[in-house]
Amino acid sequence: MATSVNPPRGMRDFLPAEKARRERVLAVIRDRYAAHGFDEIETPVMEDSSRLHAGLGGDNEKLAFGVLKRALTTDDLRAAESALDLADLGLRFDLTVPLARFYASHRAELPGVFRSVQIAPVWRAERPQKGRYRQFVQCDIDIIGEATALAEVELIGATLDTLVALGLEGCTIRINDRRLLLGMLEVFGFAADEHDGVLITLDKLDKLGVEGVVAELRERGCTTAGVDAAEAFLTRPMTKEFLPFGEAAIRKALPAGVPEEAVLGLAAIGDALGASESLVFDPFLVRGMGYYTGTIFEIHHPDFSFSLGGGGRYDGMIGRFLGSDVPAAGFSIGFERIVDLVSLDATDAADAVALLHEGAPLPQLAALKRALVAEGRRVRLERKPKKVAPLLDALAADGFGAFAFVREDTTPESLELKPLG
């Protein structure tokens, strides 16, 4: 039986044109992040298994790919109580855990407030389906060492700038604060040990609607008074006047008694960003990662039901490595989701030249190519087929902007370039 030539399930090959398109999008993202003062770092694709399963990654820890220890014996297999006993390394499932380890390792070499960029693949043992892969690229920016709302302002500002540069019009950033969520649950009357489950259900508000959320809370057996209070709040009459992101809008969307510090913190972010119409307060934005300690945010587009990225403040994570807390916040653009939405034309098409030849002498072809490359052009040598049109169409699709026929007497000076397309 023939061996399969397909990539592993949930992973993909990229043909040259697609790879080039992805790199153009990444170039824009890197350029805008650099313009906002973020420095790119690189971490290993693997981390110690114990670190990946230390409770920092939430549900993603369950999706981590493990790497077996070397020289395992049958005795090791019999003695293992779980699969993790057989692994000493694992592929990273996100870029935040490696960043926390990186900062703890290099803190003395880094500035007091460190602004990092990480753009790299990560791996999760997902069930492959449309838009969900086992290997995918993440684009993260993080600020470590800044305890004030300045970190959130810089992260959101850089992200909005990047979305504009990518041509993604109509995006909004929904903002909330985990402290407001927990405060709201306390006001409603839910018990502390119910909070995680209630948040999981509230996170489905967009999909289930108010009736579905209330029904699920009752099915969970949550405190009746809490469910009744949540239902009353979710179905309360609301006036429809437009309120820009700011303190008035935040207070209007929340019950009385939530943490004042969190309200003022979100209002300060809105004030600093000029109360942009791109900012939306969402009192029921949850974000699934349990390590968030304060502000949380997600990118939304009106044409799509899923978010295009997100992040938040995670002040407690790095302290797990250092023994003392270090403030930290981050924002990640969902590259695999936006790359198919972005239309960036190749900027170098006019400089990409194909030379069509019919067995021309090697010295002549080498001289022609050398001369064009020296001018800064991208050059491809192609044998001239019987039917030229299909080849020219393929070259245009690959980003070539010009071609030329090579004859016996063609020299670099006499080369006649013709536009493609």
N, C-alpha and C positions, 0 to 999 in steps of 0.2 A: 504494500500500500504506500502511495506517495506521501511524503512528509508535507504537512501544511506549510504554506508560504505566507500565511496571514500573520500579522502581529498579534501578540497576546490580547485576549479580550479586554476591552476597555482602554486599549492603547492604540496609537495611530502612527502611520507613516505620513510624511508631508512631501508632496512633489515640489520641485523647485519653485514654481510660481506661487504656491501657497506658502511655502517657507519664506519667500521673499516678502510676501504681503504681511505675514506675521512679524517679520523683523522690522518692517516699516512702522507698524503700530507700536512695537516695543521701543523703537527709536524716539517716537514722539513722547511716549510715557517717560523714558529716561531723561529726555531733554527738559521736560517741564519739572520733573522732580529735582533735577540738578539746579534749575533756575530758582527753586525755592530753598536751596541750601542743604539738600539731603545728599549724603555720601553713600555710594554703593559698596556693599560688602559681599562676601561669599562665604558660605559655610558648607561643610560636608553634606553629602546626600544622606548619610547615615548618622545616627546618634546611638548612644548606649540604650539598650532596651529598657533598662530600669528608669532612665530619664524620660523616655517616651511614654512610660506607663506610671508616671508619678502623680497622676491626678491633675496635670496641668492642661491637658488637651481635651477634656470633656469627652463627649461621645466619640470623637475622632480616634481616641485611643483604641477603641474596639475595632477600628478599621486599619490599624497599622500593620504593614507587612514586616514580619520578623525575618531575621537572617540567622540560620542555624549556626551553632558553635562548630568549630572545626573538630575533626577527629572524634565525632560522637560514637559511642559504642552501644551495643545492645543493652548493656547494663544501664547506661544513661537513659535510654528510652524507657526501660522498665521502671526506673526510679522516678521519672518525671511525673509530677502531679498535674501539670498543665503544659500546654504547648510553649508557654513563656519560659518554662524551665530549660527548654532546649535552645533558646535564642539568647545571644549576648548583644546583638545589634539589631537595628530596625531602620527601614527607610522612613525619612521624615514625612509626617502627614500634614504638616503646615510649616510656616517659616517663623512662627512666633516662639515656639519652644526652642529651636536652634538659636534664635536671637537672644533669648534670655540667657542661655548657656554661654553664647559668644560674649555678651556684655560682662557676665560674671568673670569670664576668663581674661578679658582684655581691659577691664575697667581702668586700670592705672594708665593705659596708653590712650584713652579716649577723653574727649572734652567733657566738662561737667554736665553739659546738656548735649546729648548725642542724637543726631538726626540721621537715621539710616534708611537705605533703600536695599531691598532684596527682590530680585526678579529671577525666579528659578522654578524648576519643576518640583512637584511634591507627589506623593503616592498614597492612595487610599484603596482598601479592598472593597470598593463599592460594588453593588450589583449594576453592571453596565447597562445603560439605557440612553436614549436621546438626550444630549446635553450633559451627561454625567459620565465621567471617565475615571479610570484608575490611575492614570498619569495625566497631570495638567499643570499649567504654569500659573503661579501666583505672583502678583505685583504688590509688594508691601512697602509702605513707609511707616516708620515708627519714630517717636521722640521719647527718649529715656532721660530722666533727671529733671523734668519740668513738671512741677506740681500744680501750677495754675492753669487756667483756661487758655493760656497762650498756646499750649500744645494742641488742643482741639482746634483753635482758630487756624493755626498753621496747617494742620492736617486737612481740614475741610477746605481751606483756601487753595492749597496745592491740588487737591482732588478736583475741585470745581474748575480750576484753570486747565487741568489735564483733559477733563471731559469736553471742554470747549475746543481745545486744540485738536481733539480727535473728531470734532464735528458731531458729537452726540447732543443734539438739541433737545430741550424739553425735560432733561433730567432734573430730579429734585433729590435732596438729601433729607431723609427723615431722621429726626433726632429725638432721643429720650434719655433718661437717666435711670439706672437700675435702682437707685435709692428712691426715686419717685414711684417706681413699680412696687417695690416692697412696702413703701409707705402707704400706697393706695390699698394694698391687700390688708394691711393692719387696720386702716380706717374702715374697710368693709367688714372686718371681723373674722377673717380667716386665721386659723391657728398657724404658728410658725412652721410646723412640720408639714403643712399643706402647701406652702408657698411654691415650691418647685413644681408640683403637679398642676397647680392653678396657672402658673406662668406658661407651662407647656400648652394648656388649653387656650389661654388668652392669645397665644401666638398664632392661633388658627382663626382669629376673628375675621380676617379677609376672606378665608375660604368657607367657613361655616356660617358666618353671620351671627348676629346676637342670639337668635333662638338656638342655633346649633351649639354655640359656646355654653349657654346657660344649661342646655340639656346635658352636655358632656360633664359639666361641673356637678350636676345633680347625680349623674351616673357614677361619678368618682366617689360619691358619698361625702363631698365637702360640707363644711359647716353650713347648715341651712340659712342661718342669718347672714352669713357672708355671701352666699349665692344670691339671696334676695336683694341684698344691698348692691351687689354688682349688677344684677338685672335692672334694678331701678335706675342706677347711674347710666348704664348703657342705653336705656330707652328714654332718658329724660328729654324733654323738649329743648331744642337748641335753636337760638337765633341764627340767621344765615349771613349776617354781615361779615365782610372780609376783615380779618385781623392779620396784619403782617406778623412774622415770627418775632416774638418779644414777650416781655413779662405779662402783658395783658392777655395775650392769646394762651400762654401757658397756664395761667391761673384759671382762665375760663374753662379749660379742658380737663381740669383736675378737681377732685373733691377737696374740701377744706381739711386741713390737718396733715398734709404731706410735708416732707422736710423742706424748710424754707431755704436752706443753703443750696439745695439742688435746683430749686426754682430760679434763684438769683444767678447761679452758675450758668444755666442754659440761657437766661436772658442776656448775660454778659457776652456770651458767644455770639448771639444774634446782633447785639449792638456793635461788636468789633467787626463783624462781617458786613455791616451796613444793612442789616435786616433784609438781606437778599431774598427775592421771590423764590430762589432755588432752595431755601431752607423751609422745612415743614416740621412742626412739632407733632409727634405721634405718641400719645400717652400709652398706647398699647404695643409699641415696638418692643420686642423682647430680646432678640438675638439669643441663639441657643447656647453659647459658650458660657459656662458658669464662672469663668475666671474674671469676667468684667465686674468692675467695682464702682463705676460711675457712669459717665456719659457713654452712650452707644449710638451708632448711626448706620444707616443703610442708603445705598443709591437705588432710586427707583425711576423707571421710565414709563410714561403713560401707555405705551404700546405693548408692555410685557408684564406678566403677572409675577415674575420672579425678580429678585433684587440683582443689581449689577455689581455689588460689592458692599463692603461694610467694615465696621471696626468699633473701637471704643477704648475706654481707659481700663487698664489691668494692673493697678498699683501693687498687687500682692504677689505677682508671679516671680519677678526677679529675686525677691527676697528669699524665695525657696532655695536659691543657690548661694546667696551671700549671707544669709542669716539676719539681714536687716532690709526693710522695705525700701524700694526705689520706685518713685513714680514713673509710670510709663503709659503711653497711649499709641494706638496704631490705626491705620486705615488701609484696606486692601481693595484694589480694583479686581473684579472678576474677569481676568483676561480672556478666558475661553468663551465667556458669554458675550463680551463686547467685540471681540475680534471679528465676528461674523456680522456685526452691525455697522462697523466702520468702513468707510470707502475712502481709501487714500491712494491716489494715483502714484505710480512710480515717478520719482522726481528725476531719475537719471535715464529715462527712455531715450532721449535725444543723444545721449553719449554711449548708448549700447548699440554696437554695430556687428552685423553678421556678414562675413565674406564668403560668397558662394563661388566655389572653384570646381574645375573639372580636371583633376589630376595635375595641378600646377606643381612645378618643382618645389621641393621642400625649402630650399634657401629663399625662394621668392615669397612663399607663404610666411615663413618665419620673419622675414624683413618687413612685410606689410603689417603683420600683427604687432611686431616690436614697435614700429613707428606709431601706430594708433594707440597702443597701451601707453607709450611715452607721452601722448597728448592727454592722458587721463581718461581714455575711453575704455569701456568694457567690450571685449572682442571675442567672437565665436567663429570658428572656421567650420563651414558646412559644405559637404559635397553637393554640387548642383544636381537635383533630381530631374527626371524627365518632365514631371509636372511641378512647376515652381510654386504655384498659388497656394497649395496646402501648406508647404513649408513656410511661406511668408506669413500665413495666418497664424501658424504655431509660434513663429518668432515674435509676432506682435503680442500674442497672448502671454509670452514669457517676458515681456517688458522691453523688447528691442525696438528702437525707434528708427533705425536706418539699416540699409544693406547695400552691398556692392557686388558686382560680378568681377571675378578675377580672370583676366586673360593673359596670354603669354607675355604681352608687352606692358602689363600693369605695373606701375611703380607707386610708391607712397605718394608722390607728387601728382600722378595722373589718376589716382583712385577717384571714381565718381560715386559719391554716396547718394542714395535715393531714400526718401522717407518711407516708412512703413505705416500702413493704416490710412 
